């Protein structure tokens, strides 16, 4: 596991506290949190562009004119501060070793697709390990102890599998290790990461995915070169491409990883190839899996987050905040004639029925009462609809719209847990409010408000 997740969370957390203290607007707070997380990543790698695009792609979810200046300023300041204080960045020292031809783009695109499949398998293995550990009788406090014991033989077999792999990455890129040795280290590192996360160790797969991708790239390049008469592939180039492509599959952010390679090599040629591979990797993961490592873990916990796109406003916009309080109500025993006198046509389109205990008993459309040709002394409860279809005050706007779709109703009552009427919502108003909120969030995102 790597330390970069902790850096990003610490940077974003500090920024969030500052933003809440300053009482910033929601979108401004998101930009500030992204700037904090990106600054931490930029300082860790000594790569300001990487940090900035980490903020744009992973945290904020968009690259907009309103966020460019604060995010880039934060990452530049972080890198300069880290260098001034003498911190040693994790930037990978490597250079492209051969000229790249058109056919290399195709070969490395295939490598990107292979990395995507490995990334998906790795994420599923981690979730499987976590599920298996939760089914055991081990108490939560004992799980890291057992996990640490399982890591001992792995570490004895290969120290490369330890920690995040910062030092091991420098040793393996360009180290001219045999394919068997690379494959052995790759398997052990995958196993170590799965065991660590499965048994409750805290950390992420940011740098671990870079290390595994570099190993996978060299392994596949070596296997390719065993085929007689094929176009040669540089192990160093394959390591750089694999490093970025597998990291994109696990973490996300194709531009982030491409710029990491650019700032490591200062070579635009290899960066173009890396970008091709990362886009292929990102597309395959998005189409066949749909999650990054972080959003996949949130999905397993019941969340619906798939990307950095802001959906928090949908949860905060509840029925309680949108409902119209004190709607028109009537007793279910009220006669048709009395109802027509009390609620003439044009006064209201619907009336909620409330029994003598103050509980919801259904909804009566006003037009239906006036169109009824039966006895005028009958109770209006005979025309009541939607007795069992109601909204709770804490339902989000997404759940409310789903309830309207399922019921086919135009109006629904908002009731508490005891079925006491709190208010009412119309589908027309909810749809309009949803459209207005999307438009407002887009204007906030692009700094138009």
C-alpha positions in Angstrom: 0.0 0.0 0.0 1.0 3.6 -0.5 1.2 6.8 1.5 -0.2 9.0 -1.2 -3.8 8.3 -0.2 -3.0 9.6 3.3 -1.3 12.7 1.9 -4.2 13.5 -0.3 -6.8 12.9 2.5 -4.7 15.0 4.9 -4.4 17.9 2.4 -8.0 17.7 1.4 -9.1 17.5 5.0 -7.2 20.5 6.1 -8.5 22.5 3.2 -12.1 21.3 4.1 -11.7 22.6 7.7 -10.4 25.9 6.5 -13.2 26.2 4.0 -15.9 25.4 6.6 -14.3 27.9 9.0 -14.5 30.6 6.2 -18.1 29.5 5.5 -17.4 29.0 1.7 -20.1 28.1 -0.8 -20.3 24.4 -1.7 -18.6 24.7 -5.0 -15.8 26.9 -3.7 -15.3 24.4 -0.9 -15.0 21.6 -3.4 -12.3 23.5 -5.3 -10.4 24.2 -2.1 -10.5 20.6 -1.1 -9.3 19.6 -4.6 -6.5 22.1 -4.3 -5.4 20.7 -0.9 -5.4 17.1 -2.2 -3.6 18.1 -5.4 -1.0 20.1 -3.5 -0.2 17.1 -1.4 0.2 14.8 -4.4 2.3 17.4 -6.2 4.6 17.9 -3.2 5.0 14.1 -2.8 6.1 13.6 -6.4 7.7 17.0 -7.0 5.3 17.3 -9.9 2.9 20.3 -9.9 1.1 19.4 -13.1 0.4 15.9 -11.8 -0.9 17.3 -8.6 -3.1 19.8 -10.4 -4.7 17.2 -12.7 -5.1 14.9 -9.7 -7.3 17.6 -8.3 -9.2 18.1 -11.5 -9.8 14.5 -12.4 -10.0 12.7 -9.1 -11.4 15.2 -6.6 -13.2 18.1 -8.4 -14.3 16.0 -11.4 -13.9 18.8 -14.0 -11.3 21.1 -15.6 -12.9 24.5 -15.6 -11.6 28.1 -15.8 -12.9 28.8 -12.3 -10.7 26.1 -10.7 -7.5 26.5 -12.8 -5.9 29.4 -10.9 -6.5 28.2 -7.3 -5.5 24.6 -8.0 -2.4 25.3 -10.0 -1.3 28.0 -7.5 -1.7 25.5 -4.6 0.3 22.7 -6.3 3.1 25.1 -7.4 3.3 26.5 -3.9 3.4 23.0 -2.4 6.2 21.8 -4.7 8.2 24.9 -4.1 7.7 24.7 -0.3 8.7 21.0 -0.3 11.8 21.7 -2.3 12.8 24.6 0.0 12.4 22.4 3.0 14.7 19.8 1.4 12.0 17.1 1.0 12.9 14.3 -1.5 10.1 13.7 -4.0 9.0 10.3 -5.2 9.5 11.2 -8.8 10.6 8.3 -11.0 13.9 8.9 -12.7 13.6 7.3 -16.1 14.0 8.2 -19.7 12.7 6.8 -22.9 15.4 4.6 -24.5 14.3 4.4 -28.2 12.5 6.4 -30.9 8.8 5.6 -31.1 7.1 4.6 -34.4 3.4 4.5 -35.3 3.3 0.7 -34.6 4.4 1.4 -31.0 1.1 3.3 -30.4 -0.9 0.2 -31.3 1.3 -2.2 -29.2 1.2 0.1 -26.2 -2.5 0.6 -26.6 -2.9 -3.2 -26.3 -0.6 -3.0 -23.2 -3.0 -0.4 -21.8 -6.0 -2.8 -22.3 -4.1 -5.6 -20.6 -3.3 -3.3 -17.6 -7.0 -2.5 -17.4 -8.0 -6.1 -17.1 -5.3 -6.7 -14.4 -6.5 -3.6 -12.5 -10.1 -4.8 -12.5 -9.0 -8.2 -11.3 -6.9 -6.6 -8.5 -9.8 -4.5 -7.3 -12.1 -7.5 -7.2 -9.6 -9.5 -5.4 -9.3 -6.9 -2.7 -13.0 -6.7 -2.2 -13.2 -10.5 -2.1 -10.5 -10.7 0.5 -12.3 -8.1 2.6 -15.5 -10.0 2.4 -13.8 -13.3 3.3 -12.1 -11.7 6.3 -15.4 -10.2 7.5 -17.0 -13.7 7.5 -14.3 -15.1 9.9 -14.8 -15.0 13.7 -11.7 -12.7 14.0 -12.4 -9.5 16.0 -11.7 -6.3 14.1 -8.7 -5.5 16.3 -7.0 -8.9 15.6 -7.3 -8.7 11.8 -4.2 -6.5 11.2 -2.2 -8.8 13.4 -3.1 -11.9 11.4 -2.5 -9.9 8.2 0.9 -8.9 9.4 1.7 -12.5 10.2 0.7 -13.5 6.6 3.0 -10.8 5.2 6.1 -12.2 6.9 6.7 -15.1 4.5 5.9 -12.7 1.5 8.5 -10.2 2.8 11.1 -13.0 3.3 10.6 -14.3 -0.2 11.0 -10.8 -1.7 11.6 -7.5 0.1 10.3 -5.8 -3.1 6.8 -6.6 -1.9 7.1 -4.5 1.2 5.7 -1.1 1.8 4.5 1.0 -1.2 7.4 0.0 -3.5 9.1 3.4 -3.9 12.6 2.0 -3.7 11.7 -1.2 -5.5 10.3 0.8 -8.5 13.7 2.5 -9.0 15.4 -0.9 -8.8 13.2 -2.7 -11.2 12.9 0.0 -14.0 15.9 -0.5 -16.2 17.3 -3.1 -13.8 17.3 -5.8 -16.5 15.7 -8.5 -14.3 14.7 -11.8 -15.8 11.0 -12.3 -16.8 10.7 -15.0 -14.1 12.0 -12.6 -11.4 9.7 -9.8 -12.5 6.7 -12.2 -12.5 7.6 -13.5 -9.1 7.8 -10.0 -7.6 4.6 -9.0 -9.4 2.6 -11.9 -7.9 4.0 -11.3 -4.4 3.3 -7.6 -4.6 -0.3 -8.3 -5.7 -0.7 -10.8 -2.9 0.8 -8.4 -0.3 -1.5 -5.6 -1.4 -4.6 -7.8 -1.3 -3.7 -9.2 2.2 -2.9 -5.7 3.6 -6.2 -4.2 2.5 -8.2 -7.3 3.1 -7.1 -7.5 6.7 -7.7 -3.9 7.5 -4.5 -2.1 7.0 -4.9 1.6 6.2 -3.6 2.9 2.9 -4.2 3.0 -0.8 -3.0 1.6 -4.1 -1.7 4.7 -5.7 2.0 4.0 -5.7 1.5 0.2 -5.5 -0.4 0.4 -8.8 2.5 2.4 -10.3 4.9 -0.3 -9.2 2.8 -3.2 -10.3 2.2 -1.5 -13.7 5.9 -1.1 -14.2 6.5 -4.7 -13.5 3.6 -5.8 -15.7 4.9 -3.6 -18.6 8.3 -5.2 -18.4 6.9 -8.7 -18.2 4.6 -8.3 -21.2 7.5 -6.6 -23.2 9.7 -9.5 -22.3 7.2 -12.1 -23.4 6.6 -10.1 -26.6 10.3 -10.2 -27.4 10.3 -14.0 -27.2 8.3 -14.1 -30.5 10.8 -14.2 -33.4 10.8 -11.3 -35.9 8.5 -8.9 -34.0 9.0 -5.2 -33.5 11.3 -4.6 -30.5 9.9 -3.0 -27.4 12.0 -1.2 -24.9 11.5 -2.6 -21.3 11.9 0.9 -19.9 9.2 2.4 -22.2 7.0 -0.6 -21.5 7.5 -0.1 -17.8 6.5 3.6 -18.0 3.4 2.8 -20.1 2.4 -0.1 -17.9 3.0 2.0 -14.8 0.6 4.8 -16.0 -2.0 2.4 -17.5 -2.4 0.2 -14.4 -2.5 3.3 -12.2 -5.3 4.7 -14.3 -7.2 1.5 -14.1 -7.0 1.5 -10.3 -7.0 5.2 -9.4 -8.3 6.9 -12.5 -7.1 10.1 -14.1 -5.5 9.4 -17.5 -4.1 13.0 -17.7 -2.8 12.8 -14.2 -0.7 9.7 -14.9 0.4 10.9 -18.3 1.7 14.1 -16.8 3.4 12.2 -14.1 5.4 10.4 -16.9 6.0 13.7 -18.6 7.4 15.3 -15.5 9.5 12.2 -14.8 11.0 11.8 -18.2 10.6 15.3 -19.8 9.9 13.4 -23.0 6.9 14.3 -25.0 7.2 11.3 -27.3 6.8 8.7 -24.6 4.1 10.9 -23.0 2.0 10.7 -26.2 2.2 6.9 -26.2 1.4 6.8 -22.4 -1.6 9.0 -23.0 -2.9 6.6 -25.7 -2.5 3.6 -23.4 -4.1 5.3 -20.4 -7.1 6.4 -22.4 -7.6 2.8 -23.6 -7.2 1.6 -20.1 -9.6 4.1 -18.7 -12.2 3.4 -21.4 -12.1 -0.3 -20.8 -12.4 0.0 -17.0 -15.3 2.5 -17.4 -17.2 0.3 -19.8 -16.6 -3.1 -18.2 -16.3 -2.2 -14.5 -17.5 1.4 -14.0 -15.5 2.1 -10.9 -12.1 3.2 -9.7 -10.7 1.6 -6.5 -12.0 4.3 -4.2 -15.5 4.4 -5.8 -15.6 0.6 -5.9 -15.1 0.5 -2.2 -17.8 3.1 -1.7 -20.1 1.1 -3.9 -19.6 -2.0 -1.7 -20.7 0.1 1.3 -23.9 1.0 -0.4 -23.0 4.4 -1.9 -23.9 5.4 -5.4 -20.8 7.5 -6.2 -19.1 6.5 -9.5 -16.9 9.6 -10.1 -15.8 12.9 -8.7 -19.0 14.5 -10.0 -20.8 16.4 -7.2 -24.0 14.6 -6.2 -24.1 15.7 -2.6 -26.7 18.4 -3.4 -29.1 15.7 -4.4 -28.9 14.2 -0.9 -29.3 17.5 0.8 -32.3 18.4 -1.2 -35.0 16.5 0.7 -38.7 16.3 0.8 -38.8 18.4 4.0 -37.0 21.2 2.3 -39.1 21.2 -0.9 -42.6 20.4 0.4 -45.5 22.8 0.6 -46.6 22.9 4.2 -50.2 23.1 5.3 -51.9 21.6 2.2 -55.7 21.4 1.9 -57.1 18.6 4.1 -60.5 17.1 4.8 -62.0 14.3 6.8 -62.5 11.0 5.0 -66.2 11.0 6.2 -67.0 14.3 4.5 -69.8 14.0 2.0 -69.5 14.7 -1.6 -71.9 17.7 -1.4 -70.0 19.2 1.5 -66.7 18.7 -0.3 -68.0 20.6 -3.4 -69.0 23.5 -1.2 -65.8 23.6 0.8 -63.5 23.1 -2.2 -65.0 24.6 -5.4 -63.4 23.9 -8.7 -60.3 26.1 -9.2 -59.5 26.4 -5.5 -57.2 23.4 -5.4 -56.5 20.4 -7.6 -56.3 17.8 -4.8 -57.2 17.4 -1.2 -55.4 15.2 1.4 -57.6 13.1 3.6 -56.8 13.3 7.3 -58.7 11.1 9.8 -59.8 12.3 13.3 -56.5 11.1 14.7 -54.6 13.3 12.4 -53.3 10.5 10.2 -53.0 10.4 6.4 -55.8 8.5 4.8 -55.3 9.1 1.1 -55.7 11.8 -1.6 -58.8 12.9 -3.5 -58.5 14.8 -6.8 -61.0 17.7 -6.8 -62.0 17.1 -10.4 -62.9 13.5 -9.6 -65.4 14.6 -6.9 -67.1 17.0 -9.3 -67.2 14.4 -12.1 -68.8 11.8 -9.8 -72.4 11.1 -10.7 -73.3 9.0 -7.7 -75.1 10.1 -4.5 -74.0 13.4 -3.1 -74.2 12.0 0.4 -71.5 9.4 -0.1 -68.2 9.8 1.8 -65.3 11.2 -0.3 -63.1 8.3 1.0 -64.7 6.2 -1.7 -62.7 8.3 -4.3 -59.4 8.3 -2.3 -56.3 7.1 -4.0 -52.6 6.7 -3.1 -53.4 5.6 0.5 -50.2 3.6 0.8 -47.9 5.7 -1.4 -46.3 8.5 0.6 -43.0 10.4 0.9 -40.9 10.6 4.0 -39.4 14.0 4.9 -35.8 12.8 4.6 -36.1 11.3 1.1 -33.7 12.8 -1.4 -34.8 14.3 -4.6 -33.6 11.3 -6.5 -35.7 9.0 -4.4 -38.7 11.3 -4.7 -38.5 11.3 -8.5 -38.3 7.5 -8.5 -41.4 7.4 -6.3 -43.3 9.6 -8.7 -42.2 7.4 -11.6 -43.2 4.1 -9.9 -46.6 5.4 -8.7 -47.5 7.5 -11.7 -48.9 10.1 -9.4 -48.9 13.9 -10.0 -49.0 14.7 -6.2 -47.8 12.9 -3.1 -48.2 13.6 0.6 -45.2 14.0 2.9 -45.8 12.2 6.2 -43.8 11.4 9.3 -43.2 7.9 10.7 -46.6 8.0 12.4 -48.3 8.9 9.1 -49.1 12.5 10.2 -49.3 14.9 7.3 -46.3 17.3 7.1 -46.9 18.7 3.6 -47.2 17.8 -0.1 -45.1 17.7 -3.2 -46.1 17.8 -6.9 -44.1 16.0 -9.6 -44.1 19.2 -11.7 -42.4 21.2 -8.9 -39.9 18.5 -8.1 -38.8 18.1 -11.8 -38.4 21.9 -12.1 -36.4 22.1 -8.9 -34.1 19.3 -10.1 -33.5 21.1 -13.4 -32.9 24.4 -11.7 -30.4 22.8 -9.3 -28.5 21.2 -12.1 -28.3 24.5 -13.9 -27.1 26.2 -10.8 -24.4 23.6 -10.1 -23.2 23.9 -13.7 -23.0 27.7 -13.4 -21.1 27.3 -10.1 -18.8 24.8 -11.6 -17.8 27.2 -14.4 -17.7 30.3 -12.1 -20.7 32.0 -13.7 -22.4 32.9 -10.4 
